[in-house]
Amino acid sequence: MTAAALHGQRSHGALQGIKVVDLSRVLGGPYCTQALADHGAQVIKLEPPDGDETRGWGPPFYGDTAWYFAGVNRNKQGIAVDLSGDEGRAILWKLLEDADVLVENFKPGTLARWGMDYERDLRARFPKLIHCAVSGFGPDGPLGGLPGYDAAIQAMTGLMSVNGERDGPATRIGLPVVDMVTGLNALAGILLALAERATSGLGQSIDIALYDCGVSLLHPHLPNYFGSGRTPQRSGNAHPNITPYDSYRTGTAPIFLAVGNDRQFARLCAHLGAPELADDPRYADNRSRCAHREPLKAALESLLAAHECEPLAHALINLGVPCGPVQNVDVVARHPHTLHRGMVIELGDYRGTASPIKLSRTPATYRSAPPALGADTRDVLDALGIDAATQQRLFEAGVLRADTSTAEALRT
């Protein structure tokens, strides 16, 4: 699909008319820019000639590209350009002439060395531009400028310290939660800046650090620490503030009960044939239940042993008791409600996780699969008015790369 055809399809979406230059790599930045693209923004992703490193983060692969990359790079035009030299950066300058948003996750100071510092260079030249910098620790402070990856930030911000079994070691959360929340915070920051720009007419710079985002996730552990002075500890699947809020054995598979109030607890006990549990002074309210976690869990599991997980979960949730079976990813991918909510999309050979943001009038759209490395380089440069001879010289010099060998197959 050509850039012109792709632009022609961009007729809907809350961010129609917004142009985003995406210099980000790996996960946090690309997760943000995919959300912008899903909702109608034109996102041009610039990669070095060797590509975003996540193209190699497999198996599994489609062609030469990992599905990891595919998960966060749909709906984007992809160009491959070497920004380490003046000729490559000249293309970036040209792209910024009509851009609304620049997203980058370079090591702090990189743009400044290139003569593209926001305060010194970009703001005066492009006063409406919104610049979003994603970094590990921010540009300054005791850890400023240092590199950060999700798992290391999980360790440093205390997330691992509260994740795992009570008597077991600190454990990484089984998904890149810091990167993904960083992407969501970057998305929120960009949308806030766009809303403010509508009044002021001015852009601004947004500073999003993985470290800050990791710390922001420490709820309720930081509030508990502020209130008690005690260091939070691991509690397995149990909630530190609520009971019963844990994984429980049944006669078949585990069920997770997320009982948040006394009314729900009474309904749970009644359905299990033990209404007297709700009247027991040890379990009369959440404070009392938290003080008697172990006997309550033993009592519940003795009752749950007579039930199969799936029908029990179905019955309880229909009674207003929040709960669910502990399901594997393959079950979730084909679950009828996952499909009903449109959370799996297909474009040719590409399958992806849909946007969870459901707007009634301007919904997300899925227009193109993730680009092959450099798939749109020629189209984007044509749109910038860069003549064929100049393009060819830059290709031969290694400043640019174009590869459409798998792009068309993925986009059909």
Summary of the structure (lengths in Angstrom):
residues: 412
radius of gyration: 25.2
end to end distance: 8.0
largest distance: 84.0
contacts: 1281
relative contact order: 0.14
helix: 42%
strand: 14%
